[in-house]
Amino acid sequence: MRMTIRRLLSLVALSALGAQAALIHPEAHAQIPGTESVTAVFSVNSQIAGYDPSRRSLLFYSWQGGALRQERSIPIEGSVAGVTSVPNGYAVATGMGRDNLSAPIRIVVFAGADSKGRVVFERSGERNQVNTILWQDGKLWLNFFTSKYITTIGYLTSSQSGEWTFTETASVRMGDSLDVVGDLAVVGRSYGDIQGQDGDLLLFKGGERTLLPSYRGVRSVRVVGDAANHRIFIGDGWHMNYGQLAQGRLSVVSKRAEDSRYTLQILDYDTATTDFRRLIPFRSSGHDYIAAQGSSSVVIYDQLGVSPKKVIYRQDSQTNLMDLAVAQVSPDKALIVIADQGLTTFEL
């Protein structure tokens, strides 16, 4: 009991110290004119990419002189589901959207200043939806639906001849969130193997599949660290009865020091949201944070959980589409961009 009390007192002291050191004061900027039709935003290194379905274009913005300025625009076929940087360019994932339910899944790679791009992967099926695209250690990782409920996880690699090959690593029901570190792929599932069953968190390494601790369905996954030493931030607590049972939880899954098993720690239960559907880590003023997009708000959390959370944005109406991206504009400064009937920025 004495050890427990001593540990609690030390945690309280650490929390107080961390709260004083890690408080953030985001500087909000006015909504950017002419961006009212941008419905999705993506973090691409120090830039922000925005998808404008009305113009069927992907717009690239940079932070210059305290303002978000558009640098280029490229035409896009299909609804943009993801953008990621690749060596000497970037890759764009497109698929079905409100204006085109039959558009196929396409992965298009743009090299340098090329505005046309090259299709390196295409697939058409029952549900042409890409959930994740990301570049990691020479592999272009994808998470997409191959049917109404089944998701496929794998990666594209290019050969010296320039051809791209897809390698499947897993196929699971409703595994609609993914992050990768080294040879580890972490998949969050909104629902389980049986209709109505709670989802879970899965770790894939080689041919092995490991169930990690989580609570109910997992709506978002983000890994911080490397393959040997990492923490997995998850938005768990999801339930199909989101009006009454779903919980907006932010949790972290970490390896135990004494063995290779993982433990689950809840960082916050936000009763104002039904889920956290996007998590983006960033660094500001010497501290590490997580930007979390809820059902109607954007919340900033200290990654260590020692300083108070800060709600930086709330939607006026949930009938609008909202999206979130973060650009690390310098090693110690970040720009948060929120799409909600126009782009709004917060400088940290």
Residue pairs with C-beta under 8 A, 6 or more apart in sequence:
14 306
15 306
15 307
17 306
18 302
18 304
18 306
18 307
19 306
19 307
19 308
21 287
21 307
22 287
22 302
22 304
22 306
22 307
23 307
23 308
24 284
24 285
24 287
24 289
24 300
24 310
24 348
25 348
26 300
26 310
26 312
26 336
26 346
26 347
26 348
27 346
27 347
27 348
28 312
28 344
28 345
28 346
29 66
29 67
29 68
29 344
29 345
29 346
29 347
30 344
31 342
31 343
31 344
32 68
32 342
32 343
32 344
32 345
33 342
35 50
35 339
35 342
35 343
36 341
36 342
37 52
37 53
37 54
37 55
38 50
38 51
38 52
38 59
38 339
38 342
38 343
39 51
39 52
39 53
39 321
39 323
39 339
40 50
40 51
40 80
40 321
40 323
40 339
41 48
41 49
41 50
41 51
41 323
41 324
41 325
41 337
41 338
41 339
41 343
42 48
42 49
42 50
42 51
42 80
42 82
42 83
42 84
42 325
43 280
43 325
43 326
43 327
44 60
44 83
44 84
44 85
44 90
44 327
45 85
45 327
45 328
46 62
46 63
46 327
46 328
46 329
47 60
47 61
47 62
47 71
47 327
48 60
48 61
48 62
48 68
48 325
48 327
48 335
48 337
49 58
49 59
49 60
49 61
49 83
49 90
49 325
50 58
50 59
50 60
50 61
50 339
50 343
51 57
51 58
51 59
51 76
51 79
51 80
52 58
52 59
53 79
53 97
53 98
53 99
55 73
56 75
56 76
56 77
57 73
57 74
57 75
57 76
58 73
58 74
58 76
58 80
58 83
58 92
59 70
59 72
59 73
60 70
60 71
60 72
60 73
61 68
61 69
61 70
61 71
61 337
61 343
62 68
62 69
62 71
63 69
63 327
63 329
63 335
63 345
63 347
66 347
68 335
68 337
68 343
68 345
72 115
74 110
74 115
74 117
75 115
76 92
76 94
77 94
77 103
77 106
78 94
78 95
78 96
78 97
78 100
78 103
78 104
78 106
79 94
79 95
79 96
79 97
79 98
79 99
79 100
79 103
80 92
80 93
80 94
81 93
81 94
81 95
81 129
81 130
81 131
81 133
82 92
82 93
82 130
82 132
82 133
82 134
83 90
83 91
83 92
83 93
83 133
84 90
84 91
84 133
84 134
84 135
84 140
85 91
85 135
86 109
86 135
86 140
88 111
88 112
89 109
89 110
89 111
89 112
89 114
90 109
90 110
91 107
91 108
91 109
91 110
91 120
91 133
91 135
91 140
92 107
92 108
92 109
92 110
92 117
92 133
93 105
93 106
93 107
93 130
93 133
93 142
93 144
94 103
94 105
94 106
94 108
94 130
95 103
95 104
95 105
95 106
95 128
95 129
95 130
95 144
96 102
96 103
96 127
96 128
96 129
97 103
102 128
103 128
104 122
104 123
104 124
104 128
105 121
105 122
105 123
105 124
105 125
105 128
105 129
105 130
105 144
106 119
106 121
106 122
107 119
107 120
107 121
107 122
107 130
107 133
107 140
107 142
107 156
108 117
108 118
108 119
108 120
109 117
109 118
109 120
109 164
110 116
110 117
110 118
111 118
120 156
120 158
120 164
121 142
121 156
121 164
121 166
123 144
123 146
125 145
125 146
125 147
126 145
126 146
126 147
126 148
127 145
127 146
127 147
127 148
128 144
128 145
129 144
129 145
130 142
130 143
130 144
131 143
131 144
131 145
131 151
131 176
131 177
131 178
132 141
132 142
132 143
132 177
132 178
132 179
133 140
133 141
133 142
133 143
134 140
134 141
134 178
134 179
134 180
135 141
136 180
136 181
136 182
137 182
138 157
139 155
139 156
139 157
139 180
140 155
140 156
140 157
140 164
141 153
141 154
141 155
141 178
141 180
141 185
142 152
142 153
142 154
142 155
142 156
142 166
143 151
143 152
143 153
143 175
143 176
143 177
143 178
143 187
144 151
144 152
145 151
145 152
145 176
146 152
146 171
149 173
149 174
150 171
150 172
150 173
151 171
151 172
151 173
151 174
151 175
151 176
151 187
152 168
152 170
152 171
153 168
153 169
153 170
153 171
153 172
153 175
153 178
153 185
153 187
153 204
154 166
154 167
154 168
154 169
154 170
155 166
155 167
155 169
156 164
156 165
156 166
156 167
157 164
157 165
157 167
158 164
158 165
159 165
169 185
169 204
170 185
170 187
170 202
170 204
170 209
172 187
172 189
172 202
173 189
173 191
173 192
173 193
174 189
174 190
174 191
174 192
174 199
175 187
175 188
175 189
175 202
176 188
176 189
176 190
177 187
177 188
177 190
177 218
177 219
177 220
177 221
178 185
178 186
178 187
178 188
178 221
179 185
179 186
179 221
179 222
179 223
179 232
180 186
180 223
181 223
181 225
181 226
181 227
181 230
182 226
182 227
182 228
183 205
183 206
183 227
184 203
184 204
184 205
184 223
184 227
184 230
185 203
185 204
185 205
186 201
186 202
186 203
186 204
186 212
186 221
186 223
186 232
187 201
187 202
187 203
187 204
187 221
188 199
188 201
188 202
188 214
188 217
188 218
188 219
188 220
188 221
188 234
188 235
188 236
189 199
189 200
189 201
189 202
189 217
189 218
190 199
190 217
190 218
190 219
190 238
191 197
191 198
191 199
191 217
191 240
192 198
192 199
192 200
196 240
198 216
198 217
198 239
199 214
199 216
199 217
199 218
199 238
200 211
200 212
200 214
200 217
200 218
201 211
201 212
201 213
201 214
201 218
201 221
201 232
201 234
201 236
201 253
202 209
202 210
202 211
202 212
203 209
203 210
203 211
203 212
204 210
212 232
212 253
212 262
212 264
213 253
213 262
213 263
213 264
214 234
214 236
214 251
214 253
214 264
215 236
215 237
215 247
215 249
215 251
215 264
215 266
216 236
216 237
216 238
216 239
216 246
216 247
217 236
217 237
217 238
217 239
217 240
218 234
218 235
218 236
218 238
219 235
219 236
219 238
219 275
219 276
219 277
220 234
220 235
220 275
220 276
220 277
220 278
220 279
220 292
221 232
221 233
221 234
221 235
221 279
222 232
222 233
222 234
222 279
222 280
222 281
222 290
223 230
223 231
223 232
223 233
224 230
224 231
224 232
224 233
224 281
224 288
224 303
225 231
229 255
230 255
231 252
231 253
231 254
231 303
232 252
232 253
232 254
232 262
233 250
233 251
233 252
233 253
233 279
233 281
233 290
233 303
234 250
234 251
234 252
234 253
234 279
235 248
235 249
235 250
235 251
235 275
235 276
235 277
235 278
235 279
235 292
236 249
236 251
237 246
237 247
237 248
237 249
237 251
237 269
237 275
238 246
238 247
238 274
238 275
239 245
239 246
239 247
242 274
242 275
243 274
246 274
246 275
247 269
247 274
248 269
248 270
248 271
248 272
248 273
248 274
248 275
248 276
248 294
248 295
249 266
249 268
249 269
249 270
249 276
250 266
250 267
250 268
250 270
250 276
250 279
250 290
250 292
250 301
251 264
251 265
251 266
251 267
252 264
252 265
252 267
252 305
253 262
253 263
253 264
253 265
254 262
254 263
254 265
255 261
255 262
255 263
256 262
256 263
265 305
267 301
267 305
268 299
268 301
268 305
268 309
270 276
270 294
270 297
270 299
270 309
272 294
272 296
272 297
273 294
273 295
273 296
273 297
274 294
274 295
275 294
275 295
276 292
276 293
276 294
276 299
277 293
277 294
277 295
278 292
278 293
278 323
278 324
279 290
279 291
279 292
279 293
280 290
280 291
280 324
280 325
280 326
281 288
281 289
281 290
281 291
281 303
282 288
282 289
282 290
282 291
282 326
282 328
282 334
282 336
282 348
283 289
283 328
283 331
283 332
283 334
284 332
284 333
284 334
284 348
285 332
285 333
285 348
286 332
287 302
287 303
288 302
288 303
288 304
289 300
289 301
289 302
289 303
289 334
289 348
290 300
290 301
290 303
291 298
291 299
291 300
291 324
291 326
291 336
292 298
292 299
292 300
292 301
293 322
293 323
293 324
295 318
296 314
296 315
296 318
296 322
297 311
297 313
297 314
297 315
298 311
298 312
298 313
298 324
298 336
298 338
299 309
299 310
299 311
299 312
300 309
300 310
300 311
300 312
300 336
300 348
301 309
302 309
312 336
312 346
313 338
313 340
313 344
313 346
315 322
315 340
320 340
320 341
321 339
321 340
322 338
322 339
322 340
323 338
323 339
323 340
324 336
324 337
324 338
324 339
325 336
325 337
325 339
326 334
326 335
326 336
326 337
327 334
327 335
327 337
328 334
329 335
333 347
333 348
334 347
334 348
335 345
335 346
335 347
335 348
336 345
336 346
336 347
336 348
337 343
337 344
337 345
338 344
338 345
338 346
